[in-house]
């Protein structure tokens, strides 16, 4: 077999990119991915999607920070470093072992509401 020319390879890549840009986002898959990420990092041990467990539900967090433009950055810091007093007397321990990129993804997903 012969290798395709670099021009035809570039055309194929360009077509795939265009297809990806026009393809609608499947939010159900995104939500499933984020739910899996939250489970993997034990977020759901303390936080429910719609109900408080030990800490606030993700929906309560989204509602509290709905109008806060700096919420994303603030929540990433709170998750990574831990916090207390934001939701009562129970402290949230630092989640330093969770990758920064995963914390950012989770925060953005939480803030959009479920």
Secondary structure by P-SEA (a helix, b strand, c coil): cccccaaaaaaaaaaaaaaaaacccaaaaaaaaaaaaaaaaccccccccccccccccaaaaaaaaccccaaaaaaaaaaacccccccccccccccccccaaaaaaaaaaaaacc
